[in-house]
Amino acid sequence: MQPRILTIEKLGKEFGKLAAVHDLSFELNCGEVMGIIGPNGAGKTTLFNLITGEIKPDHGKVIFNGVDLTHAPTYEKCRAGIARTYQIPRPFQNMTVFENLLVGAVYGGGIGSRQARQKCEEILTKTGMLLKRNVVAGSLPLLDRKRLELAKALSTNPALLLIDEVAAGLTELEVEEVLSIIHSIRKDGVSVLWVEHIMMAMKKGSDRLLVMNAGKELFCGTPEEAFDSEEVHRVYLGTEED
């Protein structure tokens, strides 16, 4: 059996009478890419917020590398090796691309300045941003802002990367470029949870798909199995008549 990097046990979060995440349980293997899909309001972003500690669960557990980090603060989870991106990129607008990464490496990754600089150079090369290292982040076009969002997360030296709709708003060719970066991240041994609505990306980039609906697991299996599921089509993908 492959070792587990993340175990989610009966995780739940309610906002008033709305159960945004309801008794959700799943496991992520080391080195695996798991895509998460589902209709708007399914609980996908809330799940990410629970894993990273941005919000606290009402019940359940988040176990990372065998350690219960359910109620750990965000900075502790970051230092432990959990990083995330956001659907709307959040760079430090008035800093350069390189400075954005340096902040993540020093304060998020907790490494010294000299080592951080070397690491940031490597990440910029991997994400195709090396030639734009001195460009002010706020002036970047969308694709480069997405690349920078991935690079910032990688600068904290994660073992687990949560990616939130990095392909949203991109052209088909640009999506392929992002897929190439994610494949490279995976080759480095980083495990990935990836929320996305672009099904081509999910088919090409994921080992398994977790389909959520109303805060619960609707289906979990290979992309091929998910796209063959009548229930997944009914709830999320639609039918030919639709």
ChimeraX attribute file (.defattr): number of C-alpha atoms within 10 A of each C-alpha:
attribute: neighborCount
match mode: 1-to-1
recipient: residues
	/A:1	4
	/A:2	9
	/A:3	12
	/A:4	17
	/A:5	20
	/A:6	22
	/A:7	19
	/A:8	19
	/A:9	16
	/A:10	16
	/A:11	23
	/A:12	23
	/A:13	23
	/A:14	14
	/A:15	9
	/A:16	7
	/A:17	6
	/A:18	11
	/A:19	16
	/A:20	21
	/A:21	28
	/A:22	21
	/A:23	16
	/A:24	18
	/A:25	16
	/A:26	13
	/A:27	14
	/A:28	21
	/A:29	16
	/A:30	19
	/A:31	21
	/A:32	21
	/A:33	25
	/A:34	26
	/A:35	27
	/A:36	23
	/A:37	26
	/A:38	24
	/A:39	15
	/A:40	13
	/A:41	14
	/A:42	20
	/A:43	23
	/A:44	26
	/A:45	19
	/A:46	19
	/A:47	21
	/A:48	21
	/A:49	17
	/A:50	22
	/A:51	29
	/A:52	25
	/A:53	21
	/A:54	14
	/A:55	16
	/A:56	16
	/A:57	21
	/A:58	14
	/A:59	14
	/A:60	17
	/A:61	21
	/A:62	24
	/A:63	18
	/A:64	22
	/A:65	17
	/A:66	12
	/A:67	12
	/A:68	13
	/A:69	19
	/A:70	21
	/A:71	17
	/A:72	16
	/A:73	14
	/A:74	19
	/A:75	17
	/A:76	15
	/A:77	20
	/A:78	25
	/A:79	16
	/A:80	20
	/A:81	20
	/A:82	24
	/A:83	28
	/A:84	24
	/A:85	23
	/A:86	17
	/A:87	17
	/A:88	14
	/A:89	17
	/A:90	15
	/A:91	19
	/A:92	15
	/A:93	13
	/A:94	13
	/A:95	16
	/A:96	19
	/A:97	29
	/A:98	24
	/A:99	20
	/A:100	23
	/A:101	31
	/A:102	24
	/A:103	20
	/A:104	22
	/A:105	25
	/A:106	18
	/A:107	16
	/A:108	25
	/A:109	23
	/A:110	15
	/A:111	17
	/A:112	11
	/A:113	13
	/A:114	9
	/A:115	11
	/A:116	22
	/A:117	19
	/A:118	11
	/A:119	19
	/A:120	27
	/A:121	17
	/A:122	14
	/A:123	23
	/A:124	24
	/A:125	13
	/A:126	17
	/A:127	23
	/A:128	16
	/A:129	20
	/A:130	16
	/A:131	10
	/A:132	15
	/A:133	20
	/A:134	13
	/A:135	16
	/A:136	18
	/A:137	23
	/A:138	15
	/A:139	12
	/A:140	15
	/A:141	9
	/A:142	15
	/A:143	19
	/A:144	19
	/A:145	21
	/A:146	26
	/A:147	20
	/A:148	28
	/A:149	24
	/A:150	28
	/A:151	27
	/A:152	29
	/A:153	25
	/A:154	30
	/A:155	27
	/A:156	29
	/A:157	23
	/A:158	23
	/A:159	21
	/A:160	28
	/A:161	23
	/A:162	25
	/A:163	24
	/A:164	22
	/A:165	18
	/A:166	26
	/A:167	23
	/A:168	16
	/A:169	13
	/A:170	16
	/A:171	11
	/A:172	13
	/A:173	9
	/A:174	15
	/A:175	19
	/A:176	17
	/A:177	17
	/A:178	22
	/A:179	18
	/A:180	15
	/A:181	18
	/A:182	22
	/A:183	15
	/A:184	14
	/A:185	20
	/A:186	19
	/A:187	12
	/A:188	11
	/A:189	14
	/A:190	22
	/A:191	25
	/A:192	27
	/A:193	23
	/A:194	26
	/A:195	24
	/A:196	21
	/A:197	18
	/A:198	17
	/A:199	14
	/A:200	12
	/A:201	17
	/A:202	22
	/A:203	17
	/A:204	12
	/A:205	21
	/A:206	20
	/A:207	16
	/A:208	22
	/A:209	25
	/A:210	23
	/A:211	22
	/A:212	25
	/A:213	22
	/A:214	18
	/A:215	24
	/A:216	22
	/A:217	20
	/A:218	16
	/A:219	18
	/A:220	17
	/A:221	15
	/A:222	17
	/A:223	21
	/A:224	12
	/A:225	14
	/A:226	21
	/A:227	16
	/A:228	11
	/A:229	14
	/A:230	14
	/A:231	14
	/A:232	21
	/A:233	14
	/A:234	11
	/A:235	15
	/A:236	16
	/A:237	18
	/A:238	12
	/A:239	11
	/A:240	6
	/A:241	4
	/A:242	6
